[in-house]
Structures are given as structure tokens and as C-alpha cells.
């Protein structure tokens, strides 16, 4: 199966634009929560966590359904529908003057299932099995590039108005939708599609099917727990930076862009070499170790210089999701790639439901005005503990033949 370069490049460009749209709003979250009534950063972090949980909860329910729909009807219509709903969501967020309207907007975006699910399945369709880890790494690089541009752009345009980033994100999503309508070919031939049945409407049925596949259980467990621990970054980075160092929206955006640049460099330059030399299992284990170091470093950092020193190691942990995704994709049948990507996305969504509801109260306890022990980095230390618990299980991925017995 030869790689089709044109569609591959378009999908990567789509993901870059998608990541810009997501990252562009991160720097303004503290100001946005203040705009709709939050009184301080601790309270604002909890409200922002509820928004993220609502988005992720909708995606958890509908992620496998979206993936199965793309297995039955093709990737292109599902991808374009997701872009349409994202554009609508950004408009709703821009116009919202109350927390409840923001909540409706984020839930609407979660219902769309996001572009990542179908885009990853698209890459699976056009990529040989042996190249999938590297290609999924490029998906991570595309997101990294988007996060280089998005937060910086968000911090800059927020100086004009707090809702300006949402309007920029809406325009980007709408432009991407139009471009997709014009140039994106379908990647899934009709003879490789499967029927969509009533069972596909049950997300838990998809989980059961995926769990029963040989070689699937361990990667899925590792993905779920890692994504849960990793939710501390999107949930609290802006609030932690504001509370610890007094960062403005612009500085928060620049710090996120710096992380995105490092992550993109890791995906482009480190990922292909590391996969070839270590294999997927060892690379996943090494990535989890760097994640552990990163979480501990941020949790204990007391200066901006310490943050800068830890960031390159933390960025290497972005090699974990594409590696585990490749292990899962290679264990799945070709007509179930969409479903598997939907299950993986739902695991991330479940983590995004639980993560903010866990991490924001911890942050509030240790960063609030009445904190008995002041330690705003405590949520990062909690993430480090979670990753430490994952390491023994991930070690099994380094043993020959273990995926076939998982």
C-alpha cells in the first residue's frame, strides 16, 4: 500500500489548523472565566475544568460512534461534519456572556467527535502497518506546530478583546471546511467499509470489542492512564502559570508555544529514529519515564528557569500517544480502524472528563487563598504518581510477543 502524499499533507495541515483553533483559546481561559463571573484563579480553574469535562464527556459517548460511522460511510463526510461543528462552537463561545452558554458550546463541540478521530483513521487507511508509528508521530508533530502558533496568536489577539481568539478560531475552522470540500478525496474504498448497526450506537460495545482483540488491552490501559495524567497540562497550565509566576495571557501563550515547538521537534526528528532503534514498546516506556520526570519537575519548580529546564524532557513524553496508538492500530482489523481510533479518542475523553474534576480541586486546595500548605504544583505531582503506577504495565510492552497475549 503506497502512501498517498497529497491527502496525507492535507490531513496534517488540517490538524495544524485544528490545533491552532484549540491552542488559541488556552491563554485567555483565566480572563474568560473572570468575564463570566469567577472571582479568582482557583474558582476560575474549577469552572474551566467543568467546561473541559463537558466537552470530553460528550466526546467519550460519541467518539466510538463517530469512528464507526466513518468505517461505514467514509472518512471525508465525517471529517467535514466535525469541522462544521467546531466552527459553530467557536462562534457560540465568542458570543457567550454566561458560563452556561459556554457550557452548551463546549458540549456541542464534543458531540462532533473532533477531527482527530477521523484524521487518524484516514492516516491508517493510506499508510502501511510498518510505517504507522512514524506517521502517527507526524500527527503529533502537526498538533505541536499548531500549538506553537495557536497560543502565541491567542495571547496577541486577546490584547484587542478577550473573545477575539474565538473569532479567529472560527474563521480558521470554516476555511478548512471549505478547503476540504474542494480538495479532500475519500480514503476508505466501499469494499473496505462495514455496515453500521445498532450495536455501533453503544460506545461500551465498541470498548468490549476492542478489549477482546489480541494485543489491544495493554496499550489501551496505558493510553487511558497516561491521557488522564497528561490532562493536568491543558487543565491547569494557564492557572498555574498565573498563580506561580504572575504570567499574562501573552506569556502563557508563549510558554505553550515553546512546549509545542519542542513537542513538534521530538515528533519529527526523534520519533522516526527512536521507533527504528527501540521499537514501539521500549519507546513507549522511555516516553513514560520522561513524562514522570516532567511532572515532578513542574510540580517542584519554583522559578521560570526551572520550568525552562524541565520543558524539553516533558516534551519527549509526547512520543507516548502515537506509539501506543500504532500498537493498537496494528492489532486491529483494517475495517475497524475508525472504531479503534474512536475508542482511543474516547479513552482520552474519559480522561478529560475525570482529569479536570480531579486536578482543579487539588489546585484549589493548594493554591486558594485559604490554603494551609501553598503548593500550586501539587496537581503535577499527582500526575507523576499516576505515571509511576503505569510504568510496570508499560514494561510488559517491551517483552517479545507480549502484545499477542494482552
MOLIN-V769331 format. One record per pair of residues at least 4 apart in sequence whose C-alpha atoms are under 7 Angstrom apart, sorted by the first residue. I is the first residue (numbers start at 1). GAP is how many residues later the second one is. If there is no record, write none. Layout:
BEGIN
I_GAP / I_GAP
END
This chain:
BEGIN
1_126 / 1_127 / 2_125 / 3_123 / 3_124 / 4_4 / 4_122 / 5_4 / 6_4 / 7_4 / 7_177 / 7_178 / 8_4 / 8_115 / 9_4 / 10_4 / 11_4 / 11_108 / 12_4 / 12_127 / 12_130 / 13_4 / 14_4 / 14_162 / 15_4 / 15_127 / 15_128 / 16_4 / 16_126 / 16_127 / 16_129 / 16_130 / 17_4 / 17_129 / 17_155 / 18_4 / 18_155 / 19_4 / 19_124 / 19_127 / 19_128 / 19_131 / 20_4 / 20_126 / 20_127 / 20_129 / 20_130 / 21_129 / 21_148 / 23_124 / 23_127 / 23_128 / 24_126 / 24_127 / 24_129 / 24_130 / 24_141 / 25_4 / 25_126 / 25_129 / 25_140 / 25_141 / 26_125 / 27_124 / 27_127 / 27_128 / 27_211 / 27_222 / 27_223 / 27_225 / 27_226 / 28_4 / 28_130 / 28_134 / 28_221 / 29_4 / 30_4 / 30_11 / 30_14 / 30_209 / 31_4 / 32_4 / 32_130 / 33_4 / 33_5 / 33_11 / 33_15 / 34_4 / 34_5 / 34_10 / 36_61 / 36_62 / 36_63 / 38_5 / 38_6 / 39_4 / 40_4 / 41_4 / 41_198 / 42_4 / 42_321 / 42_322 / 42_325 / 42_326 / 43_4 / 44_4 / 45_4 / 45_191 / 45_194 / 45_315 / 46_4 / 46_314 / 46_315 / 47_4 / 48_4 / 49_4 / 49_186 / 49_307 / 49_308 / 49_311 / 50_4 / 50_306 / 50_307 / 51_4 / 51_52 / 51_55 / 52_4 / 52_300 / 52_301 / 52_304 / 53_4 / 53_299 / 53_300 / 53_301 / 53_303 / 54_4 / 54_49 / 54_52 / 54_53 / 54_299 / 55_4 / 55_51 / 55_52 / 55_54 / 55_55 / 56_4 / 56_54 / 56_293 / 56_294 / 56_296 / 56_297 / 57_4 / 57_292 / 57_293 / 57_296 / 58_4 / 58_49 / 58_52 / 58_53 / 59_4 / 59_51 / 59_52 / 59_54 / 59_287 / 59_290 / 60_286 / 60_287 / 60_289 / 60_290 / 61_142 / 62_4 / 62_49 / 62_51 / 63_4 / 63_50 / 63_279 / 63_280 / 63_282 / 63_283 / 64_4 / 64_139 / 64_142 / 64_275 / 64_278 / 64_279 / 64_282 / 65_4 / 65_135 / 65_136 / 65_138 / 66_4 / 66_47 / 66_276 / 67_4 / 67_50 / 67_51 / 67_271 / 67_272 / 67_274 / 67_275 / 68_4 / 68_128 / 68_132 / 68_270 / 68_271 / 69_4 / 69_127 / 70_4 / 70_5 / 70_8 / 70_48 / 70_268 / 71_122 / 71_123 / 71_264 / 71_265 / 71_267 / 72_121 / 72_122 / 72_123 / 72_124 / 74_112 / 74_114 / 75_4 / 75_43 / 75_47 / 75_111 / 75_112 / 75_113 / 76_4 / 76_110 / 77_4 / 78_4 / 79_4 / 79_36 / 79_39 / 80_4 / 80_97 / 80_100 / 81_4 / 82_4 / 82_30 / 82_31 / 82_32 / 82_33 / 83_4 / 83_32 / 83_90 / 83_94 / 84_4 / 84_90 / 84_93 / 85_4 / 85_24 / 85_27 / 86_4 / 86_23 / 86_87 / 87_4 / 87_83 / 87_86 / 87_87 / 88_4 / 89_4 / 89_16 / 89_17 / 89_19 / 89_20 / 90_4 / 90_76 / 90_77 / 90_79 / 90_80 / 91_4 / 91_75 / 91_76 / 91_79 / 92_4 / 92_13 / 93_9 / 93_12 / 93_73 / 94_69 / 94_72 / 94_73 / 96_5 / 96_6 / 98_4 / 99_4 / 100_4 / 101_4 / 102_4 / 103_4 / 104_4 / 105_4 / 106_4 / 107_4 / 108_4 / 110_4 / 115_4 / 116_4 / 117_4 / 117_224 / 117_225 / 117_228 / 118_4 / 118_220 / 119_4 / 120_4 / 120_221 / 121_4 / 121_216 / 121_217 / 121_220 / 122_4 / 122_65 / 123_4 / 124_8 / 124_213 / 125_62 / 125_63 / 126_61 / 127_4 / 127_5 / 128_4 / 129_201 / 131_4 / 132_4 / 132_194 / 133_4 / 133_189 / 133_190 / 133_193 / 134_4 / 134_137 / 134_138 / 135_4 / 136_4 / 136_186 / 136_190 / 137_4 / 137_130 / 137_134 / 137_182 / 137_185 / 138_4 / 138_129 / 138_130 / 139_4 / 140_4 / 140_124 / 140_127 / 140_182 / 141_4 / 141_122 / 141_123 / 141_126 / 141_127 / 142_4 / 142_122 / 143_4 / 144_4 / 144_116 / 144_117 / 144_119 / 144_120 / 145_4 / 145_115 / 145_116 / 145_119 / 146_4 / 147_4 / 147_109 / 147_110 / 147_113 / 148_4 / 148_108 / 148_109 / 148_110 / 148_112 / 148_113 / 149_4 / 149_108 / 150_4 / 151_4 / 151_102 / 151_103 / 151_105 / 151_106 / 152_4 / 152_98 / 152_101 / 152_102 / 152_105 / 153_4 / 154_4 / 154_11 / 154_99 / 155_4 / 155_94 / 155_95 / 155_98 / 156_94 / 157_4 / 157_7 / 157_8 / 158_4 / 158_5 / 158_6 / 158_7 / 160_4 / 163_4 / 164_4 / 165_4 / 166_4 / 167_4 / 168_4 / 169_4 / 170_4 / 171_4 / 172_4 / 173_4 / 174_4 / 175_4 / 176_4 / 177_4 / 178_4 / 179_4 / 180_4 / 188_4 / 188_5 / 189_4 / 192_143 / 193_142 / 194_141 / 196_4 / 199_6 / 200_6 / 202_4 / 203_4 / 204_4 / 205_4 / 206_4 / 206_133 / 206_137 / 207_4 / 207_136 / 208_4 / 209_4 / 210_6 / 210_130 / 211_5 / 211_6 / 214_117 / 214_190 / 214_191 / 214_192 / 215_116 / 215_188 / 215_189 / 215_190 / 215_191 / 216_4 / 216_112 / 216_115 / 216_190 / 217_4 / 217_189 / 218_4 / 218_188 / 219_4 / 219_105 / 219_108 / 219_109 / 220_4 / 221_4 / 222_4 / 222_168 / 222_172 / 223_4 / 223_98 / 223_101 / 224_4 / 224_123 / 224_124 / 224_127 / 225_4 / 226_4 / 226_161 / 227_4 / 227_121 / 227_124 / 228_123 / 228_124 / 228_127 / 229_154 / 229_157 / 229_158 / 231_4 / 231_121 / 231_124 / 232_4 / 232_123 / 232_127 / 232_147 / 232_148 / 233_4 / 235_121 / 236_4 / 237_4 / 238_4 / 238_14 / 239_4 / 240_4 / 240_136 / 241_4 / 241_5 / 241_6 / 241_11 / 242_4 / 242_5 / 242_6 / 244_132 / 247_4 / 247_5 / 248_4 / 249_4 / 250_4 / 251_4 / 252_4 / 253_4 / 254_4 / 255_4 / 256_4 / 257_4 / 258_4 / 259_4 / 259_52 / 259_56 / 260_4 / 261_4 / 262_4 / 262_50 / 262_53 / 263_4 / 263_52 / 263_53 / 263_55 / 264_4 / 265_4 / 266_4 / 266_5 / 266_50 / 267_4 / 267_52 / 270_4 / 271_4 / 271_48 / 272_4 / 273_4 / 274_4 / 274_9 / 275_4 / 275_5 / 275_8 / 278_4 / 278_5 / 279_4 / 280_4 / 280_43 / 281_4 / 281_116 / 281_117 / 282_4 / 282_116 / 283_4 / 284_4 / 284_36 / 284_39 / 284_40 / 285_4 / 285_106 / 285_109 / 285_110 / 286_4 / 287_4 / 287_29 / 287_30 / 287_32 / 287_33 / 288_4 / 288_29 / 288_32 / 288_99 / 288_103 / 289_4 / 290_4 / 290_23 / 290_24 / 290_26 / 290_27 / 291_4 / 291_23 / 291_26 / 292_4 / 292_92 / 292_95 / 292_96 / 293_4 / 294_4 / 294_16 / 294_17 / 294_19 / 294_20 / 295_4 / 295_85 / 295_86 / 295_88 / 295_89 / 296_4 / 296_84 / 296_85 / 296_88 / 297_4 / 297_13 / 298_9 / 298_12 / 298_79 / 298_82 / 299_78 / 299_79 / 299_81 / 299_82 / 300_77 / 301_5 / 301_6 / 302_4 / 303_4 / 304_4 / 305_4 / 306_4 / 307_4 / 310_4 / 311_4 / 312_4 / 319_4 / 320_4 / 321_4 / 322_4 / 323_4 / 324_4 / 325_4 / 326_4 / 327_4 / 328_4 / 329_8 / 329_11 / 332_4 / 332_5 / 333_4 / 336_4 / 337_4 / 338_4 / 339_4 / 340_4 / 341_4 / 342_4 / 343_4 / 344_4 / 345_4 / 346_4 / 347_4 / 348_4 / 349_4 / 350_4 / 351_4 / 352_4 / 353_4 / 354_4 / 355_4 / 356_4 / 357_4 / 358_4 / 359_4 / 359_20 / 360_4 / 361_4 / 362_4 / 362_17 / 363_4 / 363_13 / 363_15 / 363_16 / 364_4 / 365_6 / 366_5 / 366_7 / 366_8 / 366_9 / 366_10 / 366_12 / 367_4 / 367_7 / 367_8 / 367_9 / 377_4 / 378_4 / 379_4 / 380_4 / 381_4 / 382_4 / 383_4 / 384_4 / 385_4 / 386_4 / 387_4 / 390_4 / 391_4 / 396_6 / 397_5 / 397_6 / 402_4
END
